[in-house]
Amino acid sequence: MSRLRARGRQAERRSPEGRARLQRAIALWDRILLGEPSCYRRALLEISLDAGAAEEQLYMGLRIPGGPRSGHAWLGSAAPAERYDVLLDM
């Protein structure tokens, strides 16, 4: 994680509109090229490509009892509306 954040701090700091474009491009790349979409992978990629994202907290929310699709990862600026039983921040 520290290497990704270091790379991101050297990247461009995008405007909110630029950040939204980056997020759409990452989502498309994640969905098309890598098969099963992964919110964690998208968040890590955004951290490594944007200086603002590199400074944000990474959160992981998990639901008990677990299993497929029982969690979500997001950056501080994109908090989901859903509630989780366990919340980790990195």
N, C-alpha and C positions, 0 to 999 in steps of 0.2 A: 504494500500500500504506500509506503513512504517513497518508493521509486516512482510510482504513478503520480503522486502529488508533486514531487520535484519536477517531473516532466511537465505537468500541467501548469505549474507556477511560471514556467518559461514560455508557455503558449500565449496566444492572444487572449485578452480579456474582452469578451464579446458583450454587446449590448443585449438587453432582454430579447429583442427580435432576433439577433444573431444567435443567441443561446437557444431559442426555440427552433431555429433552422437546424442548428447542430443536433439537437435532440431528435428531430424528425429524421435526419440523415442517419443517426446512430440506430434508431428504431428500425428503419428500412434495412440497413446493413445487418442488424442482428436477426431480423426475421428471415431475410432472403438467403444470406450466406451461411448462417450458422445453424439452421434448422430450428430447433425448439427455442423460442424467445426466452431471454433471461434478464430480468430487471437488474440483478446484481452485476452482470456483465455490462449492461448499458450504463449503469452508474459509474463503474470503474473506468470505462472508456471515456465518459464525459469528464471525469476527474483528470484524466491524462491529456485531454485536448483543450481545456479551457481554464484560464487562470482563476476566474471566479469560482468555478466548480471545485478546483483544487483546494480552495480555502473553506469549503462547506463541509459540514458534518455529514457522514454517511450513516444512515439508519437502516436497521433490519428489524422488521416486525414479524413475529412468529405466532401462530395459533396452536393451541393445545387441542388435540393430541398430536399434531404434526401430520406428515404425509405429503403427497404431491400437491403443489399449489397452496400450501398452508402458510406461506410467508411472502414477504415483499421487501425489496430494498429500494431506497430512494435517498436523494440528497436533501439537505435541509430546506432548500427553496421550493421543494415539490412535495410537501407533506400530503399523504393520501387522506381521504375522508374516513377510511375504514379504521376500526380499532383492532389492536392486537393484544394477545395475552402477555407477550414478552417483547420488550423493546430494547435493542442493543444500539449503542452509538459508537462510531469509530472515527 
